[in-house]
Structure formats: structure tokens, C-alpha cells
Amino acid sequence: MTDTTGLHIEASYDAPLAIEEVEARVQDRRARHRSHARISAVAYPIMAVIGTLAVWEVGTRVFGVPTFLLPAPSTIIVSFAEHAGLLLKHGWVTTIEIVLGYLLSIVVGVPLALAIFMSPAFSRAVLPLLVSSQAMPKVAVAPLLLVWFGFGLLPKVLIAFLIAFFPIVISTAVGLASIEPEKIYLARSMGLGAAATFFKIRLPSALPSIFGGLKISITLAVVGAVVGEFVGGDAGLGYLLMVANGNIDTPLLFAGIIALTVQGVVFYLLVELAERLAIPRRTAANAAVLGLA
């Protein structure tokens, strides 16, 4: 083109992008964002832990804190390595108590939630008792269980069950009751019976709530098993913590706490994995909202 003076001027406009190219750029930007979010979700907690351990290590050495009060992280790691076999032995006992107590809470809690959901009369009779039972300290009940069932495995399993089952009951009952009425009307209009509506519509809709309760309960089962070992155990990580406390072996005490923490995290991740397998679309949607998928 030419201007008013007759000089030739070349157009400097960029060619418009095709829709496919715009979409490709948007997808690439989203992929980079998700990758950064995944890296940050792992890197930030690791950096926080490393920073805390570094300050802890330097602080205990600079201020000369006695080992029996607060051992340095390096001392705890050495104690963990020295007593690895002992920790594994007692950890296996605690694992059995946690798994059995957790499975018992599922076996009892889910049918109880179904009964609460399906029978309003049963709900009015039982639900207040369940809520009241949660106000009762489980540590106070533990000695009574020891009197009834002795010092074996059963009292620890029962204590883990008593602490862990309540979230399963509540989350299952709430999940079953929180489905939109429109879905039920649609199922009835399609000729589905009560059983088909429950298994095809109501139960799948309640799974996110149910797994929420299951994830809470698995951490409480760890607490319950340790409480049982504190009160009357002769094995397990809780018993090992009591022995270390009696011997003022603080590094071993911290090592036992770390082992219990690792146990709880592993069990939680296993339940979360089961949730991903059972409702992959839901977990993928949640991850997308958090920017992790």
C-alpha cells in the first residue's frame, strides 16, 4: 500500500491464528500449569520439612539441648536405624490391630448407616445414642475392655473400632440421603425398581461421601490401636513408646512416633487409591479443580 506521499509501505499485521493453533496454545499453557502445580505440591512440603529439620538440628547443637529433652534429627535417624528390627516387629502388631479394627468399623458402620437411612424410627432411636457415645472418652472405656477380654489382641481391635466407626456411619448416611430428588424421579420414570435405583443411582452418588468417612476413619483406627496399647499392651508401637518413655529414651520415642506417622500416611494413601479406582471421574475432577491433573 502507499501513503499520501506515494511511498510504498508494507503491511506489518500478523496473520490471524487458526482455531486449532489457539486451542493448541491453550492446552500447552494448561499442561505447563498442571505440571508446575504437581511439582509444587511435592516440592514445597519437602522444602518445608528440610528447612524445619535444619533449624531443629542447628538449634539443638548451638544451644546444647540435652538429648533426653529434644534429640537432634540426626540422633533420631541413628536410633531409627539401630532399632529398625524392633520397630518392624512392633509395627506389624500395630498394623494387624489397625486393619482388623478398621475392617470391623466398615462391617458394622455401613449396615448401621443403611438402617439409619432406611428407617426413620430406627434413626430417631439410635442416632442420639451414637452421638452421645462419641462424647465418652475411649481411654476410659479401654480398662473395662481389658477386664472383659483380657490383654490379648481383641481389646485393641475393639478400641480401634470404637474410635473409627462413627465417621463411617455418619458419612454413609449423609451420602445416601443427599442425592438430588430429580435423579430418583428420573429412575422411577425409567421403570427402575427400588433395588436397581439404590445400586445404580443412590449408591454411586453416595460414594464420595462414603470414602470421605473411610479416609477419616483409617487415621482414627491408628489412634485407637495406640490407645489400646497404651492402656494394656504387651506389644505394638504404642507399647514401645511406653517402654521408651519409661527408659527416658527420647530418640527411640521419636523414632516410634515417626513409624506411627508413616503407618497412618500409608493407610490413608491406600484408601485414597481405592477411591480413585472406585470413582475415577470424581477424583479426576477434584484434581482438575486443584490444578493437579
Secondary structure as UniProt FT lines:
FT   TURN            4..5
FT   HELIX           19..62
FT   TURN            63..64
FT   TURN            67..69
FT   HELIX           73..82
FT   HELIX           84..118
FT   HELIX           120..134
FT   HELIX           138..149
FT   TURN            150..151
FT   HELIX           153..177
FT   HELIX           181..189
FT   TURN            190..191
FT   HELIX           194..197
FT   HELIX           198..202
FT   HELIX           203..232
FT   HELIX           237..246
FT   TURN            247..248
FT   HELIX           250..278
FT   HELIX           280..290
//
